[in-house]
Amino acid sequence: MPSPLDPHLRRAVAERLQYYKDLGIYDFYRRPVDATIELPSAGSGAVQAYDATPPVQQNPTAPVSRLKEPLSTLMPKAKATEVDPASALRLIREDLGDCTRCVLHKQGRKQIVFGVGNPRADLMFIGEAPGADEDIQGEPFVGRAGQLLTNMIKAMGLRREDVYIANIIKCRPPGNRTPERDECETCSPFLFRQIEAIKPKVIVALGAVAAKTLLAMNSSMGELRGRWYDFRNTKLAVTYHPAFLLRDPRQKKETWKDLQMVMKELGLALPKQMVE
């Protein structure tokens, strides 16, 4: 009878499998290997040799396959929750790589726009997708809409570097079109890992695409705004996208109401200042 897996390895394998499932990967294939591998010892995290008797082979003359890969290629990468937020975000960015998981990498994107801000932020803003300016600079919300978002953050008594800013998808759609559903589904697992790493107290979904994707709801902005949602054990509020406010400045007053609701939740002072 094969020896049971070391508990640390069992937990690491389970976490890695869940990570792949979050990315939509469900099929896995096992190759025969010798049972002599290195496993982490209990407690200290040091590596010790583990030698288990290999199972009896059907063909006794067949050669026993030997494990060639180093331990680092076998053990799953640490989850975001096991390291500090800044390091966790770096690991997520490394996993994302020069992403080719959806068609957007072939449709003119210049670079991936990962996210920016305080890795330990209490407040996280999530928009729709990078635009032309963001695609050039590699940072979310740096164009006209980004300038307005910065002013919104200042009106809350915060600085841009105090919060974390990201988008549902990390590549610019051609012509700034609305992201397709499959693009959102492909990219959002990386956003969810960012949220898990940062652990904000409050998330603000900017605009209908961000709100509907995160909440899996097909409601109007009027129905989505003005209330709290529970998103992965984090409070989430919905407000208008800054780009929409540039087209319809009359909605700034309503946006300020949403931001005041967020400020109250975060324990921030409520200045009598409108978003300009």
N, C-alpha and C positions, 0 to 999 in steps of 0.2 A: 504494500500500500504506500503511495507517495506520501512524503512528509508534508504536513500543513504549512502554508505560507507564513512567514514571519508577519506578525500583526502590523508592523510599520509598512512593510512592502504591500500587504493586502490593502491597507488604507490608501497608500499612494496610488496603487493601480486603480482602485475604485474611483478616486478623485480624477485621475487622468481620463478614464472612460467617460465620466460625466462631462468633462470638459469637451471631449470630442462629440458627445451627443448634443451639447449646446451648439456646436458648429454644424450639426446636421449629419454627422458621420456615424453610421450605426454598424457597418460591417467590418469585422476584424478577423484576421487569419493567424493561426498559431503555427509556428514552425518548430520542428523538433530540435531541442538543445539538450546538452548535458546539464545535469542538475547542479554542477559545481559552479556556483556564482557567489558574488560578494553581496552581502546584505548588511544594512545598517544595524549596529547593535542597539539594544534597548537603552534608552536614557540618554547617553552622551552624544549620540549621533555619529560616533566613530564607525569605521567600516571593519567588519570581521569576516573571515572566510566561513562559508557555510557549505558543507559537503553532504549531499544526500545521495543515497544509492540510486542510480538510474534505473528506470523500469526495464524489465526483461524485454528484449527485442524479439520480434517474430522470427527474424533471420539472424541467427547468432554469428554469421560470417560478415554481416553488413558492418561497415565502420561506424563507430560512435561519433556523432557530430560534436565538435568542440565549440564552446562559446568563445567567440573572438572579440565581440564588442566590449568596450570598457563599460564600467558601471554607469557612467554619466549618460550613456545613450540608452540604457535600459530603464533607469529610474525616471519617473515623470518629473517635469519641472515643478518647482514649488508653486502652490496656489497663491493667489494674491493676498489671501488672509494670513499667510505664514510669514510674510516679510513686511517691511515698512512700506507705506503707500508709494513713495517715490520709486523704490526699487521694484515694486509690483507693477507700476505703470511702465517702467522700462522693459520688464519681462513681456508685458502685453504688446508693447510696440515691437519687440523682437519677434514675437510670434506672428504678428501681423505682416511683418516683412514688406517686400515690394509687392503688395497684394494683387493677385490676379484671379480672385475667387468669383468675380462677376464681370459682366461685359464692360464696366466703366473703365477698366484699365486699357481698353482698346478704343475708347471714344474720346480721346484728347486730354485726359487728365494729365497735369504736369507732375503732381506729387500728392502723396497722402497727407491729409490734414487730420492729425491725430487728436489733439486737444491741448489745452494750455491752462495754466493756473496753479493754484495751491493744491498739492496732493492731499492735504489734510483739511480741505475746505468744508465748512458747514453748509455752504450753498453751492449748488451746481446748476448751471443753465445748459439746456440741451436744445439745439436748433434742428434744422432740417438737413442741410447739406452745404458744403463749401460753395462759394461763388467764385467769380473770376479773380478778385483780389486775394481771396483766401488761397486759391489754387496757386497763385504766384508766390505768395509769402509763406505758405505752409502753416498758417495759424488761423483758427476760426474767428469769424466776426471782426475783420479788420477794415472792411469797406465802409460805406455810408451807414449801412445797418449796424455794423459793428461799433461805429462812433456813437450811434444812438444808444446801443446797449451799454456802452461804457458810461454814458450820461445817466442811464437808468440805475446803474450800479452805484454811481456817485450820489444820486438822489437818495439812495437807501442808506447812505452814510458809510459805504464800503469803497474799497478800491478794486480795480479789475484783478490785481494780483491776489486779492483775498479770496476770490471765488475760483471755481473751475468751470471751463467752457468747452463744450464738445458738440458734436452733431450726430444725428441718427446714422448717417453714412459719412464716410471719410474721403470720398472722391467727388469731384465736381461733375454733375451730370451735364451732358452737352447742352449748351444754350440755357443753362440754369433751369432746365425742366424739372418738374416734380419727380422725385425718386420713384422708381417702380417698386412694387411690393416685394419682388424677389430680391432686389438690391438691398432693401431694408432688412429683410430676413437674413440675408447672407452676412451683412455687416453688423447688425445689432448685437450679436453675441460678444463682440469685442467691446462695445459700449457697455454692456452689462458687466463685463469684467472690470472696466474702469470704475463703474459705480461701486462694485464690490470692494475694490481697492481703496477708493477715497472714503466711502461710507459717509456721504453728506447727510446732514440732518434734514435738509429740504432740497428737492429737485424742482426746478421751474421748467416746464415744457413750453418752448416758444413756438407758437403756431400750431395749425391743425395737423400737419404731417407728423410732427414730433409727438403731439398729444395722442393722436389716434394710433400711432405705432406702439408707443409705450403702454397705453391703456387697453389696446385691442378693442377700441370702441369707435363706432362710426357715427358719432354725434356732431352737432354743430358746435362752433366755438361758444355761442351763447349758452348752450347746454353744458359745456365742459367747464367753463370758467366759474369762479366764485365758490369753489368747494375744495375740500381736501380728498386726495386719493391715497390709498396704501399701495405703494409700488415696491415690492421686494423689501418689505419692512421699513421703507423710507416714505416720508410724507411727500406728496407730489401735488403741485399746483399748476394750473394752465393759464397762460396769458397770450396776448397777441405777439406775433413775430415782429421785431423791429422794422423789417422791410415792409410789412403791411402798414405799420404806423407812419412810415414815410409817404405811403400812398394815401392814407386816410388819417391825418393828424387828429381828427375829432375823437379817435379811440384812445388817445393818450390818457385821458381822464379815467377811462375804465381800466387801463393798464396800471395806472397808479393805485387804484383800489386793490388790484391783485397783488401788487408789490407790498402794499401796506399790510395785507393779510400775511404775507411771507415774513415781513419784518416783525410783526407781532409774535409769530411762531418762534422766531429766532431770538426774541428778547431785545430787538434793536429799537432805539428811540425813533419816534415817528415825527420827522420834521415836516413842517407845513410847506412842502416844496413839490411842485408838479414836475413831471418828466418833460424836459424841453428838447 
